[in-house]
Amino acid sequence: MSYCTADEVIQLTGLKPQHLRITVEDGDDGEAALENLLKTWISHCESLINSYCNTTFDDEDLPGAIGNVCLRMASNMVAFSQTRRDTPLVKVDDWKVAISSSSIFTNDLKLDLKPFVVDKSRVSDKIDFFSITGD
């Protein structure tokens, strides 16, 4: 089991194989290829979440917020993919053109994950000792 499913991403985004230009062969509607691609992207999202939180979440007791962040992050990957394929350039004004952002792990997602981050720093507070002697 994973943090979210390909069907959930499809339901949220309305994604179809032709949106990502997945080639359709005779007798194949491209759904299997789309599902495999989304499973790969979901796996990447899970890895980013685990790395950011410094932990791996148990699929049995997965907090809803983690599943929600994974779903939204995978949806961001879908949007990024569609934007990059359609037009990688964005016209800002008459004189400036920029490349569309590749950010899928946005600050709002990181903020939602903040309560689940495990601090594994090895930094300890310095403690000063002094001794009192009878001399």
C-alpha positions, 0 to 999 in steps of 0.5 A: 500500500502507498500513501495515495493511489493512482486512482485518487490522483486521476480523480483529483486531476481529471487526468487522462492518458492523452493529456500526457500524450501516452501512446495508445496501441490497438486494444489498449486505452493507455490506462495501464501505462498511465497508472504505472506512471502515476505509481512511479510518481507517487513513489517519488513523492513518498520518498520526498515525504519520508526524507523531509520528515526523517521517518517512514510512515506505517501504511496501516496507521497512516495519518490522513495529513500524510496521504493528503500531502502525497496526493497534492504533491503527485497532483503537482507533478501532473500539473508540472508535466502538463505545463512542461509539455504544453509550453515550458516558457511563461511570458511575464511581461513584454520583455521577460520570459521565464521557464515554468517552475518545477517546484512540486514540494511547495512550502504549503505542503512542508507546512502541513508536514511540520507536525510529523518531522522527526528531529534527528539532529545530534546537536546537544546543548552545551553544559558548563560545569564548575566545581567548588573545592574547599581550597 
